[in-house]
Amino acid sequence: MMPAIAAQQAWGFSLLGPSDGPDATWQIPAWGYNVAGDVGAPKAIGQGYRRNTPYIFYGYSQSFYDFFYTNGEAAVDGAFATYNALTNADNLQLSQFPFDSLQSFDARALDLIDLKSITMAEIMEQLGLTAPVRYVWTLHDRFLPGGAVCSQDPNVNGEEYTIVQRNIDPISQVYSTYVNDVLYDYEIFESCGNADFFPEPVSTALAYTYPVDLNALPYTPLTEEFDAWHGSFGRGNYYTGLTYDDAGALRYLYSTNNLNVEAPVPGSLLEATNTSQLQFLETSNLYTLMQFAQTNPPTAVEAEFPDIVIDNVSTQYNLVEIPNVYSYFTNYPGSPASVPPVLVVGTNGFTPSIQTDYIYSFGNVVTVNYHTNTPAYLTTISLSEAPGSPASDPLIKTNVTTKKVILKNVISGDYYLIPPGSCGFEIVKTVLKNHYSGTVTNVITTTTNTSTINPGFVGSESIVTRFTNNWFEYYACNFTNPAPALYQGVGKVNFIRADYDSTLGQFFNPVTNNFSMVTVVGSKPITQYFQRIVTAPDILIDAKDLASPANNVPPIGVSTFSRGMSYTEDPQVPGAGPASGPGTISDYDTTISFNDAGNVYGVLGADVNATNAFLATEPSLFTWGSFDNSTNAPIVYPVGSNLQNLLVQLTPSPLPDAVLNSAYSQQFGITGGDFTPPYTWSLGIDPVTLVQTSLPNGLTLSSTGALSGTPAIGDATGPYDFILQMTDNNGRSVTWNLTINVDPIGTP
């Protein structure tokens, strides 16, 4: 075969799907499929499985945060942001992506597993892609004559193999022997019982791919990280982004030109508009709702405004100054006797009061007109005896004065409610508008003159607001369960981080996700609208101890992470049984768990049965880290560790116990590491609270590393956690998480 040349226009990616079904009877562990670390098998052109929603929500568990803290969250957020920054699949320009995005020789030299890189690779898998190099050439059938089980048996002659390709060129969409501009060939391997070559003893034969050009950099796609034969599972690899074929895979799978019969994402509801019957809708006063909701609890709001949906409510307490308003009638000096008294309104100070304000988030309030400053009228009304009226039957005169005012930072307008369980209204036209249909009066003060001289005078001063009432003609919209249909690819999947309470197993606030998909009916594209209530993350980022190998595999096989994947075959022919694909990835409660066992070491025993066996500690099997593609030193996990922690040892460690009211003294020192004295010692900053940690009362730490003092009587006993930091003469630092236990007086 010829090596790749500059004009080569064939590259490749591999589609992922279930390793069962009528098209996958040959994808068995004995031939290298569904082995350790696999969550599926390669699919043929047109048989790929994909996500079919443009929005996927992810969150973090408490165990992840405890081990990786905010630095780890930032690394994983950065991985998801890499995909969010991509354009729509139809517009992806593959020439903008390199054939090789591997960087940082530090990562390889230190053999660190970069958290962001391994997450980027796992996202590719979650989107429906698998290792293309592994499946450039892959075994489909194997035949050994005479009932033999191994081709190396001297009695075997005439063994046969069928090889197929499952690596697809994103440009021509035909099978390819290239991946990221590297040409691959293959060789048939037979294990014949040699479990050292294959990851599992059940594997007996394999079409093993290798680069034709031995000087080429092979296995470069992100998806190749999980290749059981070639992948490093993140060890020493740091990716700055997607490669050419990673981007080509997404363009193929999620293009709007890629049509599949699919059922929409589980839990989604289709918006269906009833266009057979027109109905009428009247808006309500927004000012009334906002004023009432501000100072009333949810039970009162729900009673006053039936069918309102409250998504969230919080409270705050404010000190308000309530004016002391007074009013009275008077006759100004010099006024004619026939002139009626005048209503006088004033204030004589303020009364402080604590007011509970409620802050609501409503789920079904749709505003039509919305104003942040509300026009209103200050209206003064008084009743008086008309001048010259008979004393025996006086005529009553109503005096009204109106002054226009603006209520600043007071919301007004009109709104309507979407009925619970409904997807709203399709407004056809406005029947009436600019129709003032009501007033709201806030009475500032009232007064009555009950004197015998001028009896019966009544007055008031009020704020009057009005709102524009609208009448609409509409079609009702209701939710229905969607049926499978022929849908375009969603173009792009967006990942959204949402706060998640892993203890309660729910979001603090359920997320209402509205999205659209395009179905094709009779060659005509039709946009459909969906709603999905998300109460738990589609992808939960977790951490747990994965250091215990399964199936008695040696410790070198310790997992760095675990994940799940489930598939749904598309019901193209209802009742005909499972289809061969294409299909959807239907796992929307996926947990990706990163190993939080810490640095895991393989230990070799000279003789496990001997009492004097000497143990040799090997280098760590893996250590988590984060790189930033600069000269900065990588972050090493768990938080509180750093790169130098892997090379230097603190003395004394652990610290001896202290005793209340007894003198205590310890001198810190280090062995190993490439540090330049003199050393400066200090208390470190807690990475969560960003506050300097502290020692038990009575103990102090000097800059020379002397921990001394006398724990004070009456101080609490028990363990005290603190962070110790050492900085050398070149400004390089190393930290340790330490604990000192303070025992009660008289402890032996």
N, C-alpha and C positions, 0 to 999 in steps of 0.2 A: 504494500500500500504506500501511496505517496504522502509525504508530510503536508501540513496545511500551508497554503501560500497566501499572499496578501489579498488576492482577488477572491478568496473563498467566501461564499455567501451562504453557508449552511452552518447553523449552530443548533442548539437544542435545549429542550427541557422535558421533564417527564410528569405526567398527570398521576394523581394519587386517587385511589379508590379502595373499596373493600377487597379483601383477599378471599372472597367466596363468590358464589353465584355461578351461572352457567358458563361465563367467559373466563373463570379463574380456577377451574378444576385442576389445572396444571401448576398453579402458584402455591406450591406446598413447601414446607420446611426442608424436606429432603433435597430440594433443588435450589435452596437459597432464598426462599421467600418466607415472610412471616416469622423471621427469626428474632433474636433478642434486640429490642429497641425499635422494631417495626410497628407501625400503626395502620398499615395497609400495604398495597401492592401497586405496581405500575399498570396503567390502563392504556388502551389503544386510542388512536385518534378518534375524537368524537365521543369518547366514553368517560370523560373526566367528571369529577365531582367538585362542586364549588359552593361557596356561600351565596345566598341570594337575597341579602339585605344590604343596603348601603351603610348601615350603622351597626356597629358592634360595641358593646359596653364592656369595660374591664375595670377591675378594682383589685385592691391588695388585702390580704389577710393580715391579722395581727402578728402571726408567726413570721411572715415575710418582713414586716416592719421591724420586729424585734432583732432579726439577724442582720438585715441590710440597711435599715434606717432610711433616711431621706436620700442619701447618696445612691442607694440601690433603686429607690423609686425613680430618681432622676434618670438613671441608666435605662430602666425599662420604659419610662415615658419617652426617652429619646428614640428607642427602637420603634415604638408605635408612631412617633412623629415622623420617622423616615417614610413610612407608608402614607401618612396623612398628607405629606408634602407632594406626593405624586399627582400628576394630572390624570384626567379621565383616561381609561385604558385606550380609547380610540385615538387619543392625542399623544400617547407616549412615543417620544422620539428615541429609538434604541441607540442611535449614534451618540447620545449624551451619556451613555453608561459605559464604564470600562469593562474589559474582559477580566480584569483582576482588581478587586477592591481590598485585597489583603494588605495591611500596612503594619507598622510597628514591629521592628525586630526585637524590641524589649519584651513584647508579649510572648514571642517564641522562645527567647532566651530564658525568660523566667517561668515558662510553661504555665502561665496563668490562664484561667478561663474567663474571657471577657463577658460580663453579664449582658451588656447591650447586644453584642454580636450573637450570642446564643439565643437571645430573645428574637432578634431579627430573623434568624434561621427558623425558629419555631413558628413565627408568624407565617412564613412562606408555607410551611407544612399545614398550618391551620386554614390557609386559604386554598389548599388542594393541590400542592406541588410536592414532588419527592425527588430523590437523587437522580439526576440525568446521567451522570457518568456510569453509575452502577448499572443502568439499564440501556446504555447504548447498544450493547449486545446482551441478550439474556436467554436463559435456557427455557425452552418450551416443552420438549419431550426428550426422554432418555430411554434407550432400549439396550439391554444386555442379553445376549442369547443364552439359552441353556439354563435359565433360572439363576444366573450368577448375580452376585450383589456388588461386585467390585470389578472395574475394568482392568485392574492390575492382576487379577487372577490369571495365572499362566494358561488356564484352560479356556479363557475367553478370547474369541476372535470374531470380529464383525460387529462390535458395538456401534451404535448409531445415536446421533444427537440432532435435535432440531433447534435452531437458534432463531430468535425473532428480535426485532428492534422496538424499543419503547421510548426512544428519544426523538422529539419532534422539533423541526426547524420552525421558529416563530414567523419567518418570512413566507416561505413557500408552503408551510404546514404539511410537510411530508417528513418521513423518518430521516434522521441525520446521523452521521458518524462523528460529528463535531460537537463540542461543547465549549463555548467561550473561545472559539478559534483554535482549539486543540483537537487533533485527530486521534481517535481511539481505535484499537484493535482488541482482540480477546483471545483467551486461551481456556481450554476446558481443564478444570481441576477435579480430581476425584479424591475424597478424603480416605476412603477405604479404612474407616475406623479411626483415623487420626484426628482426635478432637482438638489438637493444638492449632490446626489451621483454621477450622471453622468455629464460629462463636458458639455453636451448639452441636453436641454429638449427633443429633438427628440429621444434620446436613451431610449429604453424601456426594453431591456433584454441584458444580458451579461454572458458569461462563464468566470468567474473571476478565474485566476490561483493564487496559493499561494504555498509556499514551505512546504513540508511535515515535514521537520525538522525545527522547529521554531527557533533553535539556529544557523542555517546556515546563511551565508551572501548571500542574494538573489539579483537578478536583477543586476548582475555584468557586462554583456557585454556592450561595448560602445553603441551598437545600442539600448540598453534598455533606454537610456537617454530620448528618445522621445516617450516612451510608455505613452499613455494617461491615463493609470490606475496606473502604478507602477513607471513611470519615474520621475526624479527630474528636468528634463530640465536644468541640470547643477548645481543646487543649492547645494553648499557644497561638490561637488564631484571633486576629483583630480585624474586623471589617469596617471600612468607612461608609459603606452603603451597598446598594444592590449592584449586581453585575449585569452585563448585557443580556444574558440569557434569563436571569431572574426577572428583569423587566419584560422581556419577550414573553415569558410564561404568563405573567399577569395580563399583558395585552391580549394574548390569545384567549385566556380563560374567561376574562371579565368583559370582553368587548361586547358592545351592543349588537354586533353582527353575529354573535354566538348565541343562537336560539336553542333553548331546551324546554321540554315539558317539565315543569317544576311545580311543587306545592310551596307557597310562600312560607317564610320563616315561622316555626311553631309559636303559637301565642298571638299571631297577628290577626287582625280583623279587617275585612274589606269594607270600604265605604260604598254604600249602594244608594243612589238617589232615586226616589220615586217621582218620575216625571209625568205620571198619569193624573195627578191631582194637585191643583194650586191651593195654597192656604195663605192666611193673613197673619202677620206678626206685628205686634205693637211694642215699641221700646218703652223703657222705664227710666225714672229719674236717677242718674248716677250720684248726684249730690246727696240724695236721701240715703242711698246705700252706704256711701263713704262716711257720712257723718254718724250714722248709727253704728257701723262696724268699728269705728275708731275707739269707742268706749264701751263696747258690749262684748261679752264672751261668746264662744261659738254656739252654745245652746240657744242663746237669745237671737243671734243672727239667723240661725237655721229656722227658728220659729217665725221670725218676722219676714224672712225671704225664703219661702218654700222652694225646694228643688235646687238651691244654691249648693255648689260643691266646694268645700274647703279643703285645699290640698295641704296647707301648712298654716300654722299660727304661732306667733311668739308674742311676748309681752315686754313692755318697758315701762318704767315709772318716771313720771315727769313732775316737777314742781311747777304748778301753774299759779298765776296771780289773778284771782277773780275780783273784778272791780266792784266796789260797793256803790251801787247805783241808787240814787234817790230821785224822786220827782214830786212836784206839787203844783198847785194852781196859785196864781198871784195876779194882782192888778198892779201894774207899774205906777209909781207916783206920777200924778198929773193926768192919768188916763180919765176920759169921760166916764160918767157913771153908767152909761149905756153899754160900754165895751165889756165883753165877757172876759173872764179870767184867762190868763195865758198858762199853758203847760210848760213847766221848766224841768229839765232833766240835767243831772250832774252826778259827779262822783266825789267821794270823800275818802279816797284811799283804796287799798287792795287787801284781800284776805288770801293768804297762801294756802294751797291745798295740794295734796298728793293725788295725781290722776293716773289711773292705769290705762295705758294706750295699747291697743291690740293691733298687731301687724299681720295682715292676712295675705295669703296667696290663694286666689280663687281659680278653680279649674274649668269653669264653664261660663265665665262672664266675658261677653264680647262687647266692646265699646263701639258706638257709632260716631258720636261726637265727644271729644275729650278736651277739657280746658283745665289748665293749672291755676289760672286766676279767674275768679267767678264774678261776673257783673251782677249787681243786686241793687235794691232800692231801700233807702232808709225812710220809712213811712211813719208819720206822726198823725194820730187821730185823737180828736177830743170832741166831746159833746157838751154843748152849752145852750143857755137860754138865748133865743134870738132877741136882739135889741127891739124894744117897743112892744113885745108880746104881752098879752094880758097876764096879770099876776095870778088870776084864778085858773087860767089854762095856758101856761106858757108854751111857746113854740120851741121845739128842740132843734138846734142847728149842729150839723156835723162838719167839723173843720178838719180837712185832710191836706197835709203837705208831703211832698215826695222829693227826695234827693237821691241822685244816682251815685253809687259807690262801687269800688272794686274790692272784693275780698281776696287779698293776696295769699298765694299758696293754699288755696282752697279748691279742691277738685270738683268739677261739675261736668254735665253733659248728659248723654243718654246711653242705654245699654240694653242688651237682651241676654237671656240665659239659654244656653244649649241644654236641652233636657238630658238628664243622666241616662247613659246608655245610648245616646244618639251621637251622630257625627256632625250635627249642625244643620244648617239650612243653606240651600242654594237660592240666593236672592235673585228674583227675576226682574223686579222693577219696584220703584218707590211709588206708592199710591198717594200718600200725603206727606208733606214735609213743611217745616217751619210753622207747625201748628202748636201754639202754646196751650197746653192742656192741664195746667195745674200750678199751684204755688206751694211753697213751703215757707212758713212764717216762724221766725225765731223772735220771741217777745223779749225785748230788752227790759222794759219797765211798764208798769201800769199804776194809775193813781185815781182816787175818787175823792171829790170834795164833798164831805158830809156836813159841812157847817150849816147853821141855820140861816146864814146870810145869803149864801149862794149854793143851795142844795142841788145835788144831782149831777154835778160836773164829773165826767169820766174821761180819762185819756190814756193813750198807750203809745209806745215807740217800738217799732219792730223792723227786723231785716226781712225783706221779701225777695225770694229768688224764684225764677221761672226756668223751665227747660223746654227745649225743642223736641216735641214728640213726633216720631216717625212711624209711618205704617208701611210695611213691605209686603209684597206678594212673593211667595217662596215655594220651593219644592223641599219636602222633608228628606233628610238623609239618615239612614240607619246602618248599623254594623251587621255584617253577615260573615259566616265562616267561609273563607275562600276555597274554591276548588282548584285542582291542578289545571294549569293552562300553559300555553306556549309563551315563554317569557324571554326577553332580551337579557343579556348580561347587565348587571347593575352599573357597569362602567368603572366604579371605584368603591372600595370599602373604606369607610372612615371609622377610626377607633376613638372612642370617647371615654375618658376616665370619669368615673362617678364615685363619690364618696360611698364607702361601703362599710357597714358594721358587721364584722365577721363574727362577733359574739352573738348578735341577734339573728344573723343570717339574712340581712336585708339592707337595702339602701336606707339612709336616713329619710329620704323623700323618694317615693316611687317616681320613675321617669316615664313620661308619656312620649313615646317615640312615634312621630308621624313621618312616613316616607312614601315614595311612589315607585312603581315598577311599570314597565311597558310590556303589554301583552300584544300578540299579533293574532288577529282574527281575520281570516280570509285575505291575507296579505296586507291588512290595514293595521297600523300600530295604534293602540289605544292605551292611554295612561290611566292606570288604576292607583287609587290612594288607600293607604293602610294605616292602621294605628296598632301599636304594640305597647302594653304596659310592662315595663321592665322593673321587677322587684328584686332581682339578684343579678350579679354580673354574668354576661355571656362567657367571659373568660376571667377566672379568679387566679391572680398571681399569688402563689403560696410558697411556703418553705417547710420542709420536713426532713427528718433523718432518712436518707436513702443509702446509708453505708452498709446495710446488710445485704449481701448478694443473694440472688435467688438461684434455686436449682443447684446449690453447692458450687457455683462458679467462683473461681479464685478471686481474692480481693481486688485484683487489677480491673475486674469488671464492675466495680462499684459505680452506681448511676450518679451522674451529675444532676439530672432532673428527670421528671416523669410527666406524662401528659396522657390525655385520652382523645379518642376520635370516634365518632359514630356517623353512619351514612344512611341515607334514605334513597333507595332506587326509585326513579321516577315512574309513576304509573301510566306509562304510555299506552298500554293495553290492559285496562282494568280486568282483574280476575285471571290474568294469564300467568301469574307467578312473578318471582323477582326478575327484574330486567337486568340486562348487562351493563347498563349505564347509557347515557350520562345520568348523573344524580346530584343530590345536594348533600352537603355536610350539615347534618341536622343536630349536632351537639352544641347546644347553646347554654350549657352549664359546665363548660370545660374547666378543669383545674390544672394549671401548669405549676408543678412543685419543683423548686430548686433545692438541692441538697444543703441542709443547714447543719450537717454533722461537724462542720469545721474542717480543718486540714486532716485528711484521712491518710494514714500511713500503712504500707504493707510491711508486716514483720515476719521475718524468716526464722524458724526455730531449728537449731542444730539437731536437736533430738527431743521431741516433745515428751518422751517418756523419761528423760534423764533429769535428775534433780539439779544438776549443775549446767543445764543447757544455757548456752550464750545466745542472746538474741541480738540480731543486727537490724537496726531501723533503716528502712529504705526512704528515699525522698517522698514527699507528700504525693499521694495519687492525684489530688487536684486541690487547687486553691482559687477562690473566686477573686476577680479583680475588675477594675474599670479603667479604661484608657480614654484620653481625650484628643488623640492625634497631635500631641504637642510634646515638648521636652519635659513636661511636668511628670513627676513620678506617678505611677498608677495608684489608685485607691485599692486597698486590699481589704477583703471582708473576712470575718465580721467587723462591723464598725468598732473602732477602738484598737484595731490592728492597723499596721501599715507595713510597707515593704520591708523595713528594717526589722520589724518584729519577727520575721521569718529567719533572720540571721543572727540576732543578738539575744542573750539570755540575761535576765535580771537576777541579782542576788540582794537580799534573801527573797525567795519566793517559794512557797507562800510566807506571809508575815507571821511571826510568833504572836500569840495572844497577849493583850495588855490586861492589867488588873486595875480596878478603881483604886485611887489614892496610892498607887505604887508607881515609882519612877520607871520610865520606859525609854529605851534607846536602841535604835537600829540605824545602820549606815548602808545606804543603797549603793550598788555598784553594778557594772556590766561586764560581761565576757563575750567575745566574738563581735562581729560587725565591723564595718569600716568607718569608725568615728574618730574625730580628732579632739583630744582633750585640750583645755579643761571643759568639764561638763557642768551645765547649769540645770538644777532640778526645780520643778514647780508642780503645782496642782493643775491638772488639765481641765478643759471645758467639756461639760456634758453635751454631746452632739444633739440631744433632743431638746433640752431646755435652754441650751446656749448659756448656761450659768456655770461659773467655776465650781467644781466640786469641793467638798470640805472634809476636814478631819474631825474626830471626836473632840469634844471640849477638853482643853488642857494639853493637846498634842499640837506640835508645830513642825513644819518642814522647812529646813534651811536650803539656801541655794546650792550648798555643797552636797546635798543629799542626806543630811542627818535628820531622821525622824525621832523626835524626843519630846519629853514632857511628862506630866502626871495627869492621867485622866481624873477629872474632877468628881468629888463625892456628890451624889445626887444626880449626876448625868445618867442618861439611860444606858443600860448595858445592851450587849448584843452585837451583831455584825454591822460594820459601817463600810459602805462601798465608796470608793473614790478613784479618780484617774490620776496616775502619776506620769509626768512628762519629763523627758531628758532632752536637752538641746546641746549639741556639741559646738565647738569653736567655729565651725563653718555654717552654723545656722540650721543644720539638719536635725530633725526631731524624731523621737520615737515615744510611744505611749503604751501604758499597760493599764488594764482594769484590775484593781486590787481590792481586797477586803481585809479589814483588821477587826478582830473580835475583841470586845471589851468585856472581861469577866467580872462578876461581883467580887467584893472584898471577901477574902477567905477561901477563894477557889484554889484547890490544891494544884 
